[in-house]
Amino acid sequence: MAPADTPDRDRLIVALDLPDIRVAEAMVDRLGDSVGFYKIGYQLAYAGGLPLARALVGAGKKVFVDLKLHDIGNTVARGVESLSHLGASFLTVHAYPQTMKAAVEARGSSKVKILAVTVLTSYDDRDLADAGYRFGVRDLVEARARQAQAIGVDGLVCSPEEAAHLRGIVGPEMDLVTPGIRPAGAAAGDQKRIMTPAKAIAAGASYLVVGRPVLDAPDPKAAADAIVAEITAARGS
Ligand code: C5P
């Protein structure tokens, strides 16, 4: 669970899904004090985003490195160590037991939190069957959430629709981090299972990951402020 004194502003994580550092830095400047937490994923990480992550941490921002690690345990552990030296607050791994154990051991007492991706939200039951699994999405998500908790993973990435169900399974301690957030009236884009910020918080989400509704807004700073205001109203804080 996010510490109770986490400012509502830091419960919004803006996904810097942008093509290069120059554009990302301009967006961070534009968002200013309205945003305190950024996610760097494949697109930017492989285009110079990791030095930017270090710079953001140096500037007092929090960073979520969303690289969804999955490899042999030793390689995952070495990767987690390197990322923890960057000063990242969150990083993702796929929810395979070996991978999660390696990541949790390697994070040790560093401040980086390990988040597990249970089943990618683009997968349905048929995709899992095609990939050789004998479980459907709901059962696999549930089994992996329990394994993640038993291993000591800090949180789960899940769709807002799964949040209430998972909160019931893992209890109050784990962080639930939800993408697929759309303020009322925003375009869904390719997200199929979406929720408003207020509903996602009410469903038990600890942090909301938002990309396009902020990045593509005519006024990104105002869009971020509106989402934080919605988080505050939903939390009754
Ligand atoms: O633009 P949008 O708000 O849809 O961005 C959501 C972000 O969350 C993207 O960076 C996307 O990769 C990420 N994400 C997701 N669904 C997941 C895991 C991550 O949309 N299951």
Boltz pocket constraint, residues with backbone or C-beta under 6 A from the ligand:
constraints:
  - pocket:
      binder: B
      contacts: [[A, 15], [A, 17], [A, 41], [A, 119], [A, 120], [A, 121], [A, 122], [A, 157], [A, 158], [A, 159], [A, 179], [A, 180], [A, 181], [A, 188], [A, 189], [A, 191], [A, 209], [A, 210], [A, 211], [A, 212], [A, 213]]
      max_distance: 6.0
